[in-house]
Amino acid sequence: MTQEQKTPLVSFIIPAYNLSSSLLQECVESIMALSLSREDREVIVVDDGSDVPVMDGLEEYLDSIVYVRQLNGGLSVARNMGLRIATGDYIQFVDGDDKILRTAYEHCLDIARYHAPDMVLFESGRMEDADVPFSYEGPVSGSEYMAHNNLKSPVWGYLFRKHILGDLRFTPGSLKEDEEFTPLLMLRCSKVFVTNAKAYYYRRREGSITNNKDKWHVAKRMEDAETVLYKLQAKAAVLPVAERIALNRRVAQLTMDYLYQIIKSTHSSRHLEEAIERLRRHGLFPLPDNRYTKKYTTFRWLVSSHIGRKILLASSSMM
């Protein structure tokens, strides 16, 4: 392979929709500030049908990035487009209103360079934290990690090797695409490293799809969360024992999260009982009697009885 054809180390995929040029510029510049040479990085901006092209006013960066503008299809479709285009050994998703924290991310790149992992899990933070020394653990298999840890779903929270994807893609139209994608990707990993480095700046932006609180989005998120539970449950049923144990833990945790969100968003005994009955019919309730975490154990104990559910509903009204 010639120098001109060198495979980038990392493809950064940035989906963007109706995003201000200043936020996108900050995001792109945080990537370009890394030690990666132009040949070692690939920056892909997927404009998901914004009213005004997101690169308007940022033409100076067009020679350094791959820019794709498509009809609006949602976040999953935009990410899938980025995956189709990406040529790097590794993939890093970055939301267009967030940014990479340089020093900590360099630590993640070092792990990728020297250990050839399938995945590097890192933390998010609000700023560079130079006082905390970086450390990491691994490698472990994805199933081993999931069986003993609470998996965080956001796809921007890890760097992963592209070839492990196979045919795995995001489900179009889902508002809970990360909850489905991340555990299935993790199960494909043989070498997972975990670092304490806070390498990603997550910006909580009001009005974004994730934080939209109008009734339609809230209902859609709950519907999609329930659908993901059933899909992951079906996947787990046909897996080998170790992988099944790992994915079942994740399903149990997501079921807890789903019920908690029902309580928090509706404050309704009727909605909670209806959700529990649906889960019961699918074999997802009562929650498995496992001591995954103190929070899980306490929630399981409370939600298993009518009195406990009344306590949860009463406490939710004070949130």
LOLUM-739837 format. One record per atom (N, C-alpha, C): x, y, z; residue in one letter. Coordinates in steps of 0.2 Angstrom, whole numbers, padded with zeros to 4 digits, always signed. Last residue first. Example, Ala and Ser with C-alpha at 12.3 -4.5 7.8 and 13.67 -1.06 7.14 Angstrom:
2
+0064-0011+0035s
+0068-0005+0036s
+0064+0000+0039s
+0066-0028+0039a
+0062-0022+0039a
+0066-0016+0039a
// end
This chain:
319
-0197+0074+0212m
-0192+0075+0208m
-0192+0081+0204m
-0209+0071+0219m
-0204+0076+0222m
-0198+0077+0218m
-0214+0060+0213s
-0218+0067+0213s
-0214+0072+0216s
-0206+0049+0216s
-0206+0053+0210s
-0209+0059+0209s
-0211+0045+0229s
-0204+0049+0228s
-0203+0052+0222s
-0223+0039+0224a
-0223+0045+0229a
-0216+0049+0229a
-0218+0029+0217l
-0222+0034+0214l
-0222+0040+0218l
-0211+0021+0227l
-0207+0024+0221l
-0211+0030+0217l
-0222+0018+0235i
-0216+0022+0238i
-0212+0025+0232i
-0229+0010+0226k
-0232+0016+0229k
-0227+0021+0232k
-0221+0000+0225r
-0222+0004+0219r
-0225+0010+0221r
-0221-0006+0238g
-0215-0003+0235g
-0216+0001+0229g
-0234-0010+0238i
-0232-0005+0243i
-0226-0002+0240i
-0234-0020+0228h
-0238-0014+0227h
-0236-0009+0232h
-0217-0026+0224s
-0223-0026+0228s
-0227-0020+0227s
-0206-0024+0216s
-0209-0031+0216s
-0215-0031+0220s
-0200-0012+0218v
-0205-0012+0212v
-0208-0019+0212v
-0191-0014+0229l
-0197-0010+0229l
-0202-0011+0224l
-0182-0024+0224w
-0186-0025+0230w
-0192-0021+0230w
-0177-0017+0213r
-0180-0023+0212r
-0184-0025+0218r
-0170-0006+0220f
-0176-0005+0215f
-0180-0011+0214f
-0160-0013+0227t
-0165-0009+0230t
-0172-0008+0226t
-0153-0019+0216t
-0156-0023+0222t
-0161-0019+0225t
-0149-0007+0209y
-0153-0012+0206y
-0157-0017+0211y
-0141-0001+0219k
-0147+0003+0216k
-0152-0003+0213k
-0131-0010+0221k
-0135-0008+0226k
-0142-0005+0224k
-0130-0022+0207t
-0128-0016+0210t
-0133-0014+0216t
-0134-0036+0206y
-0129-0032+0201y
-0126-0026+0204y
-0139-0048+0213r
-0136-0042+0216r
-0131-0038+0211r
-0154-0054+0206n
-0147-0054+0206n
-0144-0047+0209n
-0167-0060+0202d
-0165-0059+0208d
-0157-0060+0209d
-0174-0051+0188p
-0170-0056+0190p
-0167-0055+0197p
-0190-0043+0190l
-0183-0042+0188l
-0179-0048+0191l
-0205-0053+0187p
-0201-0048+0191p
-0194-0048+0188p
-0202-0048+0170f
-0204-0046+0177f
-0207-0052+0180f
-0200-0053+0158l
-0195-0048+0160l
-0197-0046+0167l
-0209-0061+0151g
-0204-0065+0155g
-0199-0060+0158g
-0219-0055+0144h
-0213-0057+0140h
-0207-0060+0145h
-0228-0053+0154r
-0230-0057+0148r
-0224-0059+0144r
-0221-0043+0161r
-0222-0050+0164r
-0224-0055+0158r
-0222-0032+0153l
-0215-0035+0154l
-0216-0042+0157l
-0235-0029+0154r
-0232-0031+0147r
-0226-0035+0148r
-0236-0027+0167e
-0240-0032+0165e
-0237-0034+0158e
-0228-0015+0168i
-0226-0021+0172i
-0230-0027+0169i
-0236-0006+0161a
-0230-0008+0159a
-0227-0014+0162a
-0248-0006+0169e
-0248-0008+0162e
-0242-0010+0160e
-0242+0000+0181e
-0245-0007+0181e
-0246-0010+0174e
-0238+0013+0176l
-0233+0008+0178l
-0236+0001+0178l
-0251+0018+0172h
-0245+0017+0167h
-0240+0012+0169h
-0257+0018+0185r
-0260+0015+0179r
-0254+0013+0174r
-0249+0027+0192s
-0249+0020+0194s
-0252+0016+0189s
-0238+0039+0186s
-0245+0036+0186s
-0245+0029+0188s
-0228+0048+0183h
-0231+0048+0190h
-0238+0044+0190h
-0222+0048+0170t
-0229+0048+0171t
-0232+0050+0178t
-0208+0049+0172s
-0211+0053+0167s
-0219+0054+0167s
-0205+0041+0183k
-0202+0048+0183k
-0206+0052+0178k
-0210+0028+0179i
-0212+0031+0185i
-0211+0039+0185i
-0203+0026+0167i
-0211+0026+0167i
-0213+0030+0173i
-0190+0026+0172q
-0192+0032+0167q
-0200+0032+0167q
-0191+0014+0179y
-0189+0020+0182y
-0191+0026+0178y
-0193+0005+0168l
-0198+0006+0173l
-0197+0012+0177l
-0180+0007+0162y
-0187+0008+0158y
-0192+0009+0163y
-0171+0003+0171d
-0171+0010+0169d
-0178+0011+0165d
-0175-0011+0172m
-0175-0007+0178m
-0175+0001+0176m
-0171-0015+0159t
-0178-0015+0161t
-0179-0011+0167t
-0158-0013+0159l
-0162-0008+0155l
-0169-0009+0157l
-0154-0023+0168q
-0153-0016+0170q
-0157-0011+0165q
-0158-0034+0160a
-0161-0033+0167a
-0160-0025+0169a
-0150-0033+0149v
-0157-0032+0148v
-0161-0031+0155v
-0138-0035+0155r
-0139-0029+0152r
-0147-0028+0151r
-0139-0048+0159r
-0138-0043+0164r
-0140-0036+0161r
-0140-0054+0147n
-0146-0054+0151n
-0145-0049+0157n
-0128-0053+0142l
-0133-0049+0139l
-0139-0049+0143l
-0121-0062+0151a
-0119-0055+0150a
-0124-0051+0147a
-0127-0074+0148i
-0127-0071+0155i
-0125-0064+0155i
-0124-0076+0135r
-0131-0075+0137r
-0132-0072+0144r
-0110-0077+0135e
-0113-0071+0131e
-0121-0070+0134e
-0110-0090+0141a
-0106-0084+0144a
-0109-0077+0141a
-0118-0098+0133v
-0120-0097+0140v
-0116-0090+0142v
-0122-0092+0116p
-0119-0097+0121p
-0120-0094+0128p
-0139-0086+0112l
-0132-0085+0113l
-0129-0091+0117l
-0153-0085+0111v
-0149-0090+0106v
-0142-0089+0107v
-0157-0076+0120a
-0160-0083+0121a
-0156-0088+0116a
-0152-0064+0117a
-0149-0067+0122a
-0151-0075+0122a
-0161-0060+0107k
-0154-0061+0105k
-0151-0065+0110k
-0173-0057+0115a
-0173-0063+0109a
-0166-0065+0107a
-0168-0047+0122q
-0170-0053+0126q
-0170-0059+0121q
-0166-0037+0113l
-0161-0040+0116l
-0162-0046+0120l
-0180-0035+0109k
-0175-0037+0104k
-0169-0040+0107k
-0186-0031+0121y
-0188-0037+0118y
-0183-0040+0113y
-0179-0019+0123l
-0179-0024+0128l
-0180-0031+0125l
-0182-0011+0112v
-0176-0014+0113v
-0175-0019+0118v
-0196-0009+0115t
-0194-0013+0109t
-0187-0016+0110t
-0194+0000+0126e
-0197-0007+0127e
-0196-0011+0121e
-0188+0011+0120a
-0185+0007+0125a
-0188+0000+0126a
-0199+0015+0111d
-0192+0012+0108d
-0188+0008+0114d
-0208+0020+0121e
-0210+0014+0116e
-0203+0011+0113e
-0200+0030+0126m
-0202+0024+0131m
-0204+0018+0126m
-0198+0038+0115r
-0192+0036+0119r
-0194+0029+0123r
-0212+0042+0113k
-0208+0038+0108k
-0202+0035+0111k
-0215+0049+0124a
-0219+0043+0123a
-0215+0039+0118a
-0206+0060+0123v
-0206+0056+0129v
-0209+0049+0127v
-0210+0065+0110h
-0203+0062+0111h
-0203+0058+0117h
-0223+0069+0113w
-0222+0064+0108w
-0215+0061+0109w
-0222+0079+0124k
-0225+0072+0125k
-0224+0067+0120k
-0205+0085+0125d
-0212+0086+0123d
-0215+0079+0123d
-0192+0086+0129k
-0197+0083+0134k
-0204+0084+0132k
-0176+0081+0122n
-0183+0084+0121n
-0188+0081+0125n
-0164+0076+0124n
-0166+0080+0129n
-0173+0083+0128n
-0161+0070+0112t
-0160+0066+0118t
-0164+0069+0124t
-0163+0080+0102i
-0168+0074+0102i
-0167+0070+0109i
-0162+0096+0110s
-0159+0090+0106s
-0164+0084+0107s
-0167+0105+0119g
-0170+0105+0112g
-0167+0099+0108g
-0152+0109+0127e
-0160+0109+0127e
-0162+0109+0120e
-0138+0099+0128r
-0141+0105+0125r
-0149+0104+0124r
-0124+0095+0136r
-0132+0094+0137r
-0135+0100+0134r
-0110+0089+0129r
-0114+0096+0130r
-0122+0094+0130r
-0097+0081+0134y
-0104+0080+0132y
-0107+0086+0134y
-0081+0078+0129y
-0085+0083+0132y
-0092+0082+0130y
-0070+0064+0133y
-0076+0067+0129y
-0080+0072+0133y
-0061+0059+0141a
-0059+0060+0135a
-0064+0064+0130a
-0055+0055+0155k
-0061+0059+0153k
-0060+0062+0147k
-0048+0039+0159a
-0047+0046+0155a
-0054+0049+0153a
-0049+0027+0164n
-0052+0032+0168n
-0052+0039+0165n
-0052+0014+0152t
-0048+0019+0155t
-0052+0024+0159t
-0052-0003+0147v
-0056+0002+0150v
-0051+0007+0154v
-0052-0013+0133f
-0048-0010+0138f
-0053-0004+0141f
-0056-0029+0126v
-0058-0023+0128v
-0054-0020+0134v
-0055-0040+0114k
-0050-0037+0118k
-0053-0030+0120k
-0066-0046+0108s
-0062-0050+0111s
-0057-0047+0116s
-0083-0041+0104c
-0076-0039+0106c
-0072-0044+0110c
-0096-0043+0102r
-0091-0045+0097r
-0084-0044+0098r
-0102-0038+0113l
-0102-0045+0113l
-0097-0047+0107l
-0102-0024+0109m
-0098-0026+0115m
-0097-0034+0115m
-0113-0024+0100l
-0106-0022+0098l
-0101-0025+0103l
-0123-0026+0109l
-0122-0031+0103l
-0115-0030+0100l
-0122-0015+0117p
-0121-0021+0120p
-0120-0026+0115p
-0124-0004+0107t
-0118-0004+0111t
-0117-0011+0114t
-0137-0005+0101f
-0131-0006+0097f
-0125-0007+0101f
-0147-0002+0110e
-0147-0009+0106e
-0140-0010+0103e
-0144+0010+0115e
-0145+0005+0120e
-0145-0002+0117e
-0144+0018+0104d
-0137+0016+0107d
-0138+0010+0112d
-0157+0020+0100e
-0153+0016+0096e
-0146+0014+0099e
-0169+0025+0104k
-0165+0022+0109k
-0160+0017+0105k
-0176+0030+0094l
-0173+0035+0099l
-0169+0032+0104l
-0176+0024+0078s
-0176+0022+0085s
-0173+0028+0088s
-0175+0026+0064g
-0181+0028+0067g
-0181+0027+0075g
-0165+0011+0061p
-0168+0018+0058p
-0174+0019+0062p
-0153+0005+0071t
-0160+0004+0069t
-0163+0010+0067t
-0136+0003+0066f
-0141+0006+0070f
-0148+0005+0067f
-0128-0013+0063r
-0130-0006+0061r
-0135-0004+0066r
-0118-0027+0059l
-0122-0023+0064l
-0122-0016+0062l
-0111-0035+0051d
-0117-0032+0048d
-0121-0028+0053d
-0096-0031+0057g
-0099-0036+0053g
-0105-0032+0050g
-0088-0024+0067l
-0095-0023+0066l
-0099-0028+0062l
-0075-0027+0068i
-0079-0031+0072i
-0086-0030+0071i
-0068-0017+0060h
-0070-0024+0057h
-0074-0029+0061h
-0066-0006+0067k
-0072-0006+0063k
-0073-0013+0061k
-0064-0005+0085r
-0061-0007+0078r
-0067-0008+0073r
-0069+0010+0094f
-0069+0003+0092f
-0067+0001+0085f
-0070+0020+0108l
-0067+0019+0102l
-0067+0012+0100l
-0084+0027+0118y
-0079+0022+0116y
-0076+0022+0109y
-0095+0035+0119g
-0091+0034+0125g
-0085+0028+0124g
-0103+0037+0109w
-0098+0042+0109w
-0093+0040+0115w
-0114+0029+0111v
-0109+0027+0107v
-0103+0031+0106v
-0120+0026+0128p
-0119+0031+0122p
-0113+0029+0118p
-0122+0016+0138s
-0124+0015+0131s
-0122+0020+0126s
-0112+0007+0149k
-0114+0014+0148k
-0116+0014+0140k
-0114-0007+0159l
-0112-0004+0153l
-0115+0002+0152l
-0108-0012+0174n
-0114-0008+0171n
-0111-0005+0165n
-0100-0028+0175n
-0100-0021+0175n
-0107-0018+0172n
-0100-0041+0172h
-0097-0039+0179h
-0098-0031+0180h
-0104-0044+0160a
-0106-0049+0165a
-0105-0046+0172a
-0096-0036+0152m
-0103-0034+0153m
-0106-0038+0158m
-0084-0042+0152y
-0085-0035+0155y
-0092-0034+0156y
-0086-0054+0146e
-0084-0054+0153e
-0085-0047+0156e
-0090-0050+0133s
-0095-0053+0137s
-0093-0053+0145s
-0078-0044+0128g
-0084-0040+0129g
-0089-0043+0134g
-0063-0049+0138s
-0068-0050+0132s
-0074-0045+0134s
-0050-0038+0142v
-0055-0043+0144v
-0060-0044+0138v
-0033-0033+0144p
-0039-0034+0140p
-0044-0039+0144p
-0036-0021+0157g
-0038-0025+0151g
-0032-0028+0149g
-0037-0003+0162e
-0037-0011+0164e
-0039-0014+0157e
-0027+0012+0165y
-0032+0008+0161y
-0031+0000+0164y
-0025+0029+0170s
-0024+0022+0170s
-0029+0018+0166s
-0019+0045+0172f
-0023+0041+0168f
-0021+0033+0169f
-0020+0056+0186p
-0016+0052+0181p
-0020+0046+0178p
-0027+0071+0187v
-0029+0064+0188v
-0024+0060+0183v
-0024+0084+0184d
-0022+0082+0190d
-0023+0074+0191d
-0030+0088+0172a
-0023+0087+0172a
-0020+0083+0178a
-0043+0087+0164d
-0041+0086+0171d
-0034+0084+0172d
-0053+0097+0153e
-0047+0093+0154e
-0045+0093+0162e
-0070+0096+0157m
-0064+0100+0155m
-0058+0095+0156m
-0081+0088+0159r
-0082+0095+0157r
-0076+0098+0155r
-0081+0071+0153g
-0080+0076+0158g
-0082+0083+0155g
-0082+0053+0151s
-0084+0060+0149s
-0083+0064+0154s
-0071+0039+0149e
-0076+0043+0153e
-0077+0049+0149e
-0070+0024+0138f
-0067+0030+0142f
-0073+0034+0145f
-0065+0009+0131l
-0070+0013+0134l
-0067+0018+0139l
-0060+0003+0116v
-0057+0007+0122v
-0063+0011+0125v
-0060-0013+0107m
-0063-0007+0110m
-0059-0004+0116m
-0050-0021+0103d
-0056-0021+0099d
-0060-0014+0101d
-0033-0015+0103p
-0039-0017+0106p
-0045-0017+0101p
-0018-0014+0101a
-0023-0016+0096a
-0029-0019+0099a
-0009-0008+0109h
-0012-0014+0112h
-0017-0017+0107h
-0004+0004+0104y
+0001-0001+0107y
-0002-0008+0109y
-0015+0011+0098r
-0008+0010+0095r
-0004+0004+0097r
-0024+0012+0108a
-0026+0009+0102a
-0020+0007+0098a
-0017+0018+0118i
-0020+0011+0120i
-0021+0008+0113i
-0016+0030+0112d
-0010+0026+0114d
-0012+0019+0115d
-0029+0035+0112l
-0025+0033+0105l
-0019+0029+0107l
-0031+0037+0125c
-0035+0032+0122c
-0031+0030+0115c
-0022+0048+0127h
-0021+0042+0131h
-0025+0036+0127h
-0028+0057+0119e
-0022+0055+0117e
-0020+0048+0120e
-0039+0060+0127y
-0040+0056+0121y
-0034+0053+0118y
-0033+0068+0137a
-0036+0062+0139a
-0037+0057+0133a
-0030+0079+0129t
-0024+0076+0132t
-0027+0069+0134t
-0042+0084+0122r
-0036+0082+0119r
-0032+0077+0123r
-0058+0079+0121l
-0054+0082+0126l
-0047+0079+0125l
-0070+0083+0108i
-0065+0078+0111i
-0060+0082+0115i
-0087+0088+0110k
-0080+0089+0107k
-0075+0084+0111k
-0104+0091+0103d
-0099+0089+0108d
-0092+0090+0106d
-0112+0093+0093d
-0112+0099+0098d
-0107+0097+0104d
-0111+0082+0085g
-0108+0088+0082g
-0108+0094+0087g
-0104+0067+0093d
-0110+0072+0092d
-0108+0079+0090d
-0094+0056+0086v
-0094+0062+0090v
-0100+0066+0088v
-0088+0039+0086f
-0093+0044+0085f
-0093+0050+0089f
-0074+0032+0079q
-0076+0036+0085q
-0082+0040+0083q
-0066+0017+0074i
-0072+0022+0073i
-0073+0025+0079i
-0051+0011+0066y
-0056+0012+0072y
-0061+0017+0070y
-0046+0011+0053d
-0046+0005+0057d
-0051+0005+0063d
-0057+0020+0041g
-0052+0020+0046g
-0052+0013+0050g
-0066+0023+0032t
-0061+0019+0030t
-0056+0017+0035t
-0084+0027+0031a
-0078+0026+0035a
-0073+0021+0032a
-0096+0025+0024i
-0090+0029+0021i
-0084+0028+0024i
-0104+0018+0032r
-0103+0016+0026r
-0097+0019+0022r
-0104+0026+0044l
-0101+0019+0044l
-0099+0016+0037l
-0111+0036+0039g
-0104+0037+0041g
-0101+0031+0041g
-0124+0030+0038m
-0120+0033+0032m
-0113+0034+0033m
-0126+0027+0051n
-0125+0021+0046n
-0122+0024+0040n
-0128+0040+0056r
-0123+0036+0058r
-0121+0030+0054r
-0140+0043+0049a
-0134+0047+0048a
-0128+0043+0050a
-0149+0034+0054v
-0147+0034+0047v
-0141+0038+0046v
-0149+0038+0068s
-0147+0031+0066s
-0145+0031+0058s
-0155+0051+0067l
-0148+0050+0069l
-0145+0043+0067l
-0164+0054+0052g
-0163+0053+0059g
-0156+0051+0060g
-0166+0058+0039g
-0168+0051+0041g
-0167+0050+0048g
-0166+0071+0027n
-0167+0069+0034n
-0170+0062+0035n
-0155+0067+0014l
-0161+0069+0016l
-0162+0067+0023l
-0137+0073+0017q
-0142+0068+0014q
-0149+0071+0017q
-0121+0077+0013r
-0127+0080+0015r
-0133+0075+0012r
-0105+0075+0019v
-0110+0072+0016v
-0117+0075+0018v
-0088+0078+0018y
-0094+0081+0020y
-0100+0077+0016y
-0073+0074+0026v
-0078+0071+0021v
-0084+0074+0023v
-0060+0087+0028i
-0065+0082+0030i
-0069+0079+0024i
-0052+0096+0023s
-0049+0092+0028s
-0054+0086+0030s
-0058+0104+0014d
-0052+0100+0011d
-0050+0095+0016d
-0067+0111+0022l
-0069+0106+0017l
-0064+0102+0015l
-0064+0121+0031y
-0062+0114+0033y
-0064+0109+0028y
-0068+0133+0025e
-0061+0132+0026e
-0059+0125+0028e
-0082+0133+0026e
-0079+0131+0020e
-0071+0129+0021e
-0091+0137+0036l
-0085+0133+0038l
-0081+0130+0032l
-0102+0143+0031g
-0097+0147+0035g
-0091+0143+0037g
-0110+0128+0030d
-0110+0135+0028d
-0106+0139+0033d
-0111+0115+0035m
-0105+0118+0034m
-0105+0125+0031m
-0125+0112+0036v
-0121+0114+0043v
-0114+0116+0041v
-0137+0120+0026p
-0131+0116+0027p
-0127+0117+0033p
-0152+0123+0034v
-0146+0126+0031v
-0140+0122+0032v
-0160+0112+0039d
-0163+0117+0035d
-0158+0122+0031d
-0151+0096+0036s
-0152+0102+0040s
-0156+0107+0036s
-0150+0082+0033g
-0155+0086+0030g
-0157+0093+0034g
-0138+0078+0041d
-0145+0075+0041d
-0150+0079+0038d
-0122+0078+0037d
-0128+0083+0038d
-0134+0079+0036d
-0109+0071+0043v
-0115+0069+0039v
-0121+0073+0041v
-0092+0072+0042v
-0098+0075+0044v
-0104+0073+0040v
-0078+0063+0046i
-0084+0063+0042i
-0090+0067+0045i
-0061+0063+0045v
-0066+0066+0049v
-0072+0066+0044v
-0048+0053+0049e
-0053+0054+0044e
-0059+0057+0047e
-0030+0052+0052r
-0037+0053+0054r
-0042+0054+0048r
-0018+0049+0046d
-0020+0045+0051d
-0027+0046+0054d
-0016+0059+0037e
-0016+0053+0035e
-0019+0048+0040e
-0014+0070+0046r
-0020+0070+0041r
-0021+0063+0038r
-0010+0063+0062s
-0008+0066+0056s
-0014+0066+0051s
-0014+0065+0079l
-0015+0062+0072l
-0013+0066+0066l
-0015+0073+0090s
-0008+0072+0087s
-0008+0068+0080s
-0028+0085+0089l
-0025+0079+0091l
-0019+0077+0087l
-0035+0095+0083a
-0029+0097+0087a
-0026+0091+0090a
-0045+0090+0076m
-0039+0091+0072m
-0033+0093+0076m
-0054+0088+0086i
-0052+0082+0083i
-0045+0084+0079i
-0057+0102+0089s
-0055+0097+0094s
-0052+0091+0091s
-0062+0106+0076e
-0056+0108+0078e
-0053+0104+0084e
-0075+0100+0077v
-0070+0098+0071v
-0063+0100+0074v
-0081+0107+0088c
-0081+0100+0087c
-0075+0097+0083c
-0081+0120+0084e
-0077+0118+0090e
-0076+0111+0090e
-0089+0119+0072q
-0082+0121+0072q
-0078+0119+0078q
-0101+0116+0078l
-0098+0111+0074l
-0091+0113+0073l
-0103+0128+0085l
-0103+0122+0089l
-0099+0117+0085l
-0104+0137+0075s
-0099+0138+0080s
-0098+0132+0084s
-0115+0134+0067s
-0108+0133+0064s
-0103+0133+0069s
-0127+0124+0075s
-0124+0130+0074s
-0117+0129+0071s
-0137+0112+0067l
-0132+0113+0072l
-0129+0120+0070l
-0146+0104+0060n
-0148+0110+0062n
-0144+0113+0068n
-0137+0090+0063y
-0144+0092+0061y
-0145+0099+0064y
-0124+0078+0061a
-0126+0084+0063a
-0133+0086+0060a
-0112+0065+0065p
-0119+0067+0063p
-0121+0074+0065p
-0097+0062+0063i
-0100+0067+0066i
-0107+0068+0063i
-0084+0050+0065i
-0091+0051+0062i
-0095+0056+0066i
-0068+0048+0062f
-0072+0051+0067f
-0079+0053+0063f
-0057+0034+0060s
-0063+0038+0057s
-0067+0041+0062s
-0040+0032+0064v
-0047+0033+0066v
-0051+0037+0061v
-0030+0029+0055l
-0030+0025+0061l
-0038+0026+0064l
-0032+0026+0037p
-0032+0031+0043p
-0033+0026+0050p
-0021+0018+0027t
-0028+0018+0030t
-0027+0022+0036t
-0013+0025+0013k
-0013+0023+0020k
-0020+0023+0023k
-0012+0029+0000q
-0017+0025+0001q
-0017+0022+0008q
+0000+0037-0001e
-0006+0040-0002e
-0012+0036+0000e
+0009+0027+0002q
+0008+0032+0007q
+0001+0035+0006q
+0003+0011-0004t
+0007+0017-0005t
+0005+0022+0001t
+0004-0006+0000m
+0000+0000+0000m
+0004+0006+0000m
// end
